[in-house]
Amino acid sequence: MNAAIDAAVRSLGGDFLAEAFGRSYRYWSQAADLSGLLTWDDLNRIIARHQPEAPRLRLFADGTQVPPHLYSRTHITKRHVVRQLVEPANLHRHINDGASLVLDAVEELHPGVEDLATALERRLRTDVQINLYASWTPTEGFGVHWDDHDVVVFQLEGAKRWKIYEPTRSDPLRMDVEAPEPPAGEPDAEIVLHAGDILYLPRGWWHAVAATEGRSLHLTCGLTPATGHHLLTWIAGQLLTAPTVRASLPVHATDVQKAEYVNEIREEITRVLRPDVIDAYTAAMDAQDPGRPAPSLPHVNGVPADKALHIHLTTARATLHPAAPDTVRLQAAGTEWEFRSQVAPALLPLVQGEAVTLGELADRSGLTVDQIAALATELVTSDAATVTRER
């Protein structure tokens, strides 16, 4: 399945990033067979074992959410925790009547979907949340609507008809000063996704979705690309090094003093707005990305020098660069390290997303297993990596 994920993510490279990402929709026919990534049996197990509650698991019909109490019941545990448990028969009944099922953040519940999310994060350098959508009838679950984030859709099974309309407001935000007007007229495009197809929609593009025949299962990967607002917020933080920015506003000063203050602020902003500011911001976000931290039990007091243990980074956005002479700099999960260049062959496969045994890393780098275990301990202690017996 990793080969299929790699093929799917490769589709999002090349001219897509330069020409379509954040600008226009893009459709790929038969790009990758992900039919085995998440099956109906997997979905049954997730619902039964994890008992996700509304709004994480929800039903929609004709643009309206089905009240959760119609397909779940209240259960109070012996510790007086109130939970809502899904009633399968009622769930089936509402689905049979035309409701679509939505399950949010499936990457937290299914290892294969987590691998897909991680691969997308590494490619697109943005956070990814993957929601599952299951439909059985041609009823539109949500009507014509737009999302405040970009989406990449992977059709796993069946077929889904997408009616796509151009934005009525460019790049709308969740917290915006103006709401987009609904589109008028016929859709600008109508696409039927079949198993193996991929669709990309930037935020703000209106769409309506319905199964064409029989049941349909697809994953929608929500992306949160950085905006100018994110950049300006980060710049404001960088400006805190300047005394002028930290100073109180001269509210009661003369007009001349206020003008002098504004000029000083302008100079500070200009200093930070250098030509490479976007690259600097992106690198800072990569370095701070926490990924998906995971414990390394039972190794609570350091990673043992066990050749068979696997290690992998818990963030997909770690970076490794040359630093001072004969050193490399690793940035991951909000921490920065400098290592001797000899360590680079051990770090590179981790940054590339591999899960490698300590023994393999020792062989690649020429370090001892004890040295690799010490490196692993450092990364695990900073929540940048996890070690497991199995991959």
CORKA-V797079 format. One record per backbone hydrogen bond with DSSP energy under -1.0 kcal/mol. CO is the residue of the C=O (numbers start at 0). NH is the residue of the N-H. Records with the same first field share a line. If there is no record, write none. Layout:
CO = NH / NH
This chain:
0 = 4
1 = 5
2 = 6
3 = 7
4 = 8
5 = 9
6 = 10
8 = 11
9 = 12
12 = 15
14 = 18
15 = 19 / 20
19 = 22 / 23
25 = 199
27 = 197
31 = 33
33 = 36
38 = 42
39 = 43
40 = 44
41 = 45
42 = 46
43 = 47
44 = 48
45 = 49
46 = 50
52 = 55 / 56
55 = 103
57 = 101
58 = 65
59 = 99
60 = 63
63 = 60
66 = 69
67 = 70
70 = 86
72 = 84
74 = 82
76 = 79
80 = 76
82 = 74
84 = 72
86 = 90
87 = 91
88 = 92
89 = 93
90 = 94
91 = 95
92 = 96
93 = 98
94 = 97
99 = 59
100 = 133
101 = 57
102 = 131
104 = 107
105 = 108 / 109
109 = 113
110 = 114
111 = 115
112 = 116
113 = 117
114 = 118
115 = 119
116 = 120
117 = 121
118 = 122
119 = 123
120 = 124
126 = 223
128 = 221
129 = 105
130 = 219
131 = 102
132 = 217
133 = 100
134 = 215
140 = 62
144 = 206
146 = 203
149 = 222
150 = 200
151 = 220
152 = 198
153 = 218
154 = 195
156 = 216
158 = 211
159 = 192
160 = 209
161 = 190
162 = 207
163 = 187 / 188
164 = 205
188 = 163
190 = 161
192 = 159
193 = 196
195 = 30 / 31
196 = 154
197 = 27
198 = 152
199 = 25
200 = 150
201 = 204
205 = 164
206 = 144
207 = 162
209 = 160
215 = 134
216 = 155 / 156
217 = 132
218 = 153
219 = 130
220 = 151
221 = 128
226 = 230
227 = 231
228 = 232
229 = 233
230 = 234
231 = 235
232 = 236
233 = 237
234 = 238
236 = 239
237 = 240
238 = 241
241 = 245
242 = 246
248 = 250
249 = 252
253 = 257
254 = 258
255 = 259
256 = 260
257 = 261
258 = 262
259 = 263
260 = 264
261 = 265
262 = 266
263 = 267
264 = 268
265 = 269
266 = 270
267 = 271
268 = 272
271 = 273
273 = 276
275 = 279
276 = 280
277 = 281
278 = 282
279 = 283
280 = 284
281 = 285
282 = 286
283 = 287
284 = 288
286 = 333
295 = 298
297 = 299
303 = 305
305 = 308
306 = 358
308 = 357
309 = 387
310 = 355
311 = 385
313 = 291
318 = 330
320 = 328
323 = 326
325 = 340
326 = 322
327 = 338
328 = 320
329 = 336
330 = 318
331 = 334
334 = 331
336 = 329
338 = 327
339 = 342
340 = 343
342 = 345 / 346
343 = 347
346 = 350
347 = 351
348 = 353
349 = 352
355 = 310
356 = 360
357 = 361
358 = 362
359 = 363
360 = 364
361 = 365
367 = 371
368 = 372
369 = 373
370 = 374
371 = 375
372 = 376
373 = 377
374 = 378
375 = 379
376 = 380
378 = 383
379 = 382
383 = 313
385 = 311
387 = 309
